Amino acid sequence: MRTVTVEGVDISIIGLGTWQFGSKDWGYGDEYASNEAGAIVQRALELGINLFDTAEIYGRGNSERILGQAIEGHRDQVFLASKILPIFPIPPVVEQRARGSLRRLGVDRIDLYQVHWPNPVVPLKLAMDGMRKLLDQGLIGHVGVSNFSLAQWKKAEELLGRPVLSNQVKASLVDRKPFAEMLDWAQQHDRLIIAYSPLGQGLLGAKYDAQHRPSGPARAMNALFLPENLERAGPLLQELRQVADAHGVSPAQVALAWVISHPNVVAIPGASSVAQLEANAAAADLVLDRAEIDALTRAAERFEPTRGLAAAPALVKGRLSRA
Ligand SMILES: NC(=O)c1ccc[n+]([C@@H]2O[C@H](COP(=O)([O-])OP(=O)(O)OC[C@H]3O[C@@H](n4cnc5c(N)ncnc54)[C@H](OP(=O)(O)O)[C@@H]3O)[C@@H](O)[C@H]2O)c1
């Protein structure tokens, strides 16, 4: 497995996202939580993946519990990342939340502890004071942030007085803003961008269309899966299929290869099966040429989904009709 090295740490270019583990948001059910999830982690370890991403909020702690059990006996192979839910991130709360995650994960150290979102009310200094204390106690190895703008990332680093190793942001062919905003800075400063939802929550697997939409609350609330947007995504998905056919791989693998073609970027796709995990891991070795990358970017630029406030009425209507 190819790795990206930042601050002397080797991180697999494809990691594993585990929001799906034990969470009702994805609707994968009990069998997935109690068997498939563990098998996905085992296979990921065999394939050389070391970055495993979870959060205290995923399945209200279930994801951390499932992941913790699955990595038992393999701790030295894992770069373990979790996130604090920053409701009131003052130092004693930060420590209490971290100790809760450590307990659920069954480890004595979290390698990368990330602030899940910026808190618009509580000054960032307080969260960073708490994080510094965790570093000093050896309870965490590195500090990360998530969903931070570049300015907020720099501020966090200044307040911590130490490197904030990574920013985990939504980044894929359908969410390209982070590449333009923070790639140069990450490269210049030996920092990492962790791309979440690198498959657009499965849209870029090219198996969904207006007549075949995914189930589960997470994607019911994702405007990309509105029928009109699935229609509009047609040409982008077609471009993905074309490049995939040329390489004898799947559209999802091409979408991941596009993400990790950017320097200082790793991707953490979730997986609903071991087969998907294997395909995603194999994408680490798929190299697209410049013309393919540009053609995909152009196709992505032409895809203009309805999003944000404009999509809200359709999302609410869809939710009500499913209820
Ligand atoms: N920091 C944050 O705020 C934040 C937010 C969201 C996510 N995350 C993290 O990022 C991880 C990944 O993001 P995500 O789960 O939102 O989206 P994603 O990785 O883009 O999509 C995951 C889904 O895509 C489908 N898929 C995966 N591999 C595939 C393949 N090879 N071929 C076809 N379909 C495939 C699966 O769904 P189906 O098979 O059911 O279609 C899977 O559940 C999460 O698990 C979590 O750890 C972080």
The ligand as a Gaussian input file, in Angstrom:
#p B3LYP/6-31G(d) Opt

LIG

0 1
 N      -15.300000      14.540000       9.345000
 C      -16.543000      14.495000       8.947000
 O      -17.348000      15.411000       9.191000
 C      -16.985000      13.307000       8.144000
 C      -18.215000      13.320000       7.471000
 C      -18.565000      12.205000       6.725000
 C      -17.718000      11.090000       6.674000
 N      -16.545000      11.083000       7.376000
 C      -15.631000       9.920000       7.353000
 O      -15.339000       9.589000       6.012000
 C      -15.694000       8.219000       5.765000
 C      -16.116000       8.077000       4.332000
 O      -17.145000       8.995000       3.964000
 P      -18.640000       8.525000       3.657000
 O      -18.873000       7.213000       4.271000
 O      -19.527000       9.672000       4.024000
 O      -18.696000       8.435000       2.060000
 P      -17.925000       7.617000       0.948000
 O      -16.732000       6.958000       1.488000
 O      -17.786000       8.538000      -0.194000
 O      -19.016000       6.529000       0.541000
 C      -19.117000       5.308000       1.218000
 C      -20.180000       4.445000       0.542000
 O      -19.897000       4.306000      -0.857000
 C      -20.226000       2.982000      -1.295000
 N      -18.972000       2.361000      -1.773000
 C      -17.808000       2.189000      -1.078000
 N      -16.888000       1.571000      -1.824000
 C      -17.460000       1.350000      -3.030000
 C      -17.008000       0.738000      -4.214000
 N      -15.763000       0.253000      -4.339000
 N      -17.873000       0.684000      -5.282000
 C      -19.110000       1.185000      -5.191000
 N      -19.607000       1.778000      -4.071000
 C      -18.774000       1.857000      -3.006000
 C      -20.794000       2.256000      -0.078000
 O      -22.208000       2.446000      -0.047000
 P      -23.278000       1.476000      -0.803000
 O      -22.596000       0.197000      -1.163000
 O      -24.380000       1.307000       0.183000
 O      -23.701000       2.289000      -1.997000
 C      -20.178000       3.025000       1.082000
 O      -20.891000       2.940000       2.280000
 C      -16.750000       7.909000       6.819000
 O      -16.882000       6.524000       7.066000
 C      -16.213000       8.672000       8.005000
 O      -15.182000       7.923000       8.636000
 C      -16.157000      12.185000       8.086000

